[in-house]
Structure formats: C-alpha cells, structure tokens
Amino acid sequence: MKICVIGGGYVGLTTGACLAYVGHKVGIVENNLEKLAVLRSGGLPIYEPGLEDIIRECRQQITFLDALEGEWIESDLIIIAVGTPAKDDGDADLTYLFSAVRDVIAKAEPNRFNTIAIKSTVPIGTNELLVQMFKDEIGKKNVSFVSTPEFLREGFALIDTLYPDRIVVGSRNDRDADLIKEAYLPILTRSFRRPHFVVGNFDKDLPQLIVTTPTSAEMVKYASNAFLALKVSYINEMAMLCDKVGADIEHVAFGVGTDSRIGRSFLRPGIGWGGSCFPKDTSALLKTGEKHGQKLQIVESAILVNNAVKEYFVSIIKDGLGGLQGKVIALLGLSFKPNTDDVRDSPALDIAKRLLDEGALVRATDPMAIKNAMKVLPASDRLRYCADAYEAVTGADAIVIATEWPEWKNLDYGAVSELVRGMFIFDGRNALDKKGLVELGYRYKGVGS
Ligand code: UDX
C-alpha cells in the first residue's frame, strides 16, 4: 500500500518506519524544516533505540516530505500523527490536528476514497467533532475518518509497534476497517522478517484486531493509560504505607503482582510517572469527565498520589540529612524513565526543583537527557550539570537516584564512597542493591523499601 503519515515526531516516525519495514511505501510529512533536514540526512531528531537502523534499512521505501503533495495525495491511507500538546488548563491543543486535516481535505481527490486515520492522541469525541466540523467537505471530497490509537512506549517504540498486544480501529464502515486491517496485516499475522535491531519480548501471542466505533477507540487509549498510571500510583501509595508499618514494598509488590488477576507489570514503586503521555492523558481525561459532568475520582486520586509521592520522597531526603539548606545532592537521572532523552514531565526534574527550592545544591547527570533537561531547568550557581556520575557524586552529601538507568547499578560504589562527603543514598526508583550498599557502609533508603 501507499501510506502517508503526517507528522514526523515520535509516533509518526515509528509508525511510518514500521509500516515501511513490513512492506508498504511510506511518505512522512514533517513541516519543521530543521527536523526534515535531519531526517533527510539519515539522522533522527529524537532518540529511540533501533529507529535510526530501521529507517536506514527501509530508506528506499520511505520518502520524507515537507508537505502533502504529488503522488502522496493519492495515498491509500493517510495517517495523522501530529502533536496534541496539553494547554495550561489541561485540555489538549488540537491546532496542529485541525490544520493537518484541513490540508488533507483541501487536497483530496473527490473521485476516490480518502480515508484519514487519526493516530494522534486526541480527546474523546474528537473524531465525531471532525465529522461535524467538516460535514460539507466529507461528502463532496469523499472523506472518512477512522481512529487508530497508539500504545507505544518510548524506549520500546519498535517492539510495541511491530509486536503489539492489539490494534484498535474505530471506524464507521467496513471499508475503512478493512483498509486498516490491510495496512496492518503483516503485523497482525507477523509475516515480516524478525528485525535484528529491535529489543524486547518477541515471544508474544499474535495481536488482536479490535474493531469498534471511533469514540470507543479513543476511549480505549485513555482508559488504558489512566489504568496504568493508577496502577503505579496505587503501588506508590502502598509504598508510603509500607514505610510507616515497617514492610518492604519490593516484597509486597512481588506478592501482589504474582496474582495473575493483577499482574506484575506497572507495579514498580518510585517517584512516580511522567513522560509525554500519562500526565497529559490523565489531565485530558479529567477534562472530558468535567465537560460531561462525570467525576473521575480514581483518575483524580492517581494524579494526587503521583504528586504526593514526590513530596514524600523529598521529605525523606530532608529528614535523613537533617535539612536541605546548603546540602550538596548528586542527582542521578533526569529523563522520565531510562533509555530515552525525554524529560517531559520528568519526576526527576520535579525532584531537582523541589531540592533547589529547599536550598540544596544539585549536581545532576544523565546518560542521555542533560541537553533537554538544561532547556527546562537551566544551570545556575546552585544547579550544575555533570558529565558523569563520578563527577556528580564528588563532594556530595547524598546521592539521589531519580531515573533507573542501568549505568547507576554498575557504578563502583567502593570508589564512590571515597568521593562523597556523606554516605547517604536515596533511591527514588528502588533500583540499586540495597544489601550490597549497606555492607559498603552506605545509609540506603528507597521508596517504601
Ligand atoms: C506510556 C504507555 O505505556 C504507552 O502505552 C502509551 O502509548 C504512552 O504512554 P511511556 O510514556 O513511553 O508509555 O512510558 P511507560 O513505560 O509507560 O512509563 C510511564 C511512566 O511511568 C514513567 O515515568 C515510568 O518511570 C513510570 N512507571 C512505569 C513507574 O514508575 N512504575 C512502573 O511500574 C511503570
């Protein structure tokens, strides 16, 4: 098939690259000329393991464009994957989406079917709204909208796209549903070559194709992300209680998660969830609830607990050190999770801000995310970015683990003990070997452990 993806961001690039890998001819439209130049030169404006390799391998099948034009107007399918950033009030900003849709419709040939698949994460009801907004053009230009929500995780974008649990399609007619099925058939039947540059679990059942209405498809996306976010908040709430009653959340989470009805994933305690999806999607879901007069108390609580656990963690550090004023803190990790340079709504940055507010001096480092972190939280006389962990810990009163990069596990903590001023480790991700560190003479404290 000939498929055109509008938006060369995280989702658009991954979707386009994977659809090319499984055999389609793909156009990717990116109107940011700086990003486009990077893409055309074989580079990537974002970091995602394997993505550069897969694009290189399929280079012949991918065309990078600055606009929807030429033969791509007559694509079999147009996928819109533009950004929908959160506005100050928590609602999603749909400016880019509307302008992309307007552009596609303006160029659409009326003598053929023009199916537009919305892959951007959009508020529930957006697909219906598009039908209302463009009701005159839909008939004249033979346009229809489907909803194809995206479930990929950063750091695992390729495995999640090529080996998904499910593909959800919200459509108003069989023809559109069949079209999406055709596009995803190699993924649904796993009839493509196993890519050597993809990491993750390949031994999964074949994905399910779930065909439903556009609004239900949009709802699946939000209800899934909110559920995962609240699972993490739930275990974090239990972690805070564990500290009070003298239990260890690591054992508790294992005990709880081995119940197959609950499952072990998304029960890793720590300083909470961040990133480009959970914070934005849970806020947007609350907004949708508000608009429709439906209180979403569980989602609201998940957000509250996510803030509370960060506050709690900083209070642990403060109590442990007898105050933070003037204390030097080595902050290891800045990205919202490992294997990404993304710092959007990163709990690590939130912890850095709170430590600075309490008067601490922060020495921060990260294997990937320093550049992005500096844009959000500029270096100052009290915040220094360090090239590596050894530089960050030198002279520190305490080490704080804020993102569970494997690099921190592999540090030589014997050598580190010679560099630090204080032997405190506050592990905000429960990532390190508590027993080994205690044996080395460190005072270790995790979240609920
Ligand atoms: C998420 C969803 O998983 C994905 O399906 C959706 O399409 C986009 O949002 P992502 O934001 O890439 O993906 O990260 P994810 O791995 O889900 O982690 C989100 C946050 O939760 C991170 O900050 C992570 O550190 C935190 N988390 C996750 C925990 O604190 N504990 C866990 O057990 C799992």
Residues whose N, C-alpha, C, O or C-beta is under 5 A from the ligand:
A	BS01	UDX	E150 F151 L152 R153 E154 V232 S265 F266 L267 R268 G270 G272 W273 G274 G275 S276 C277 F278 F336 K337
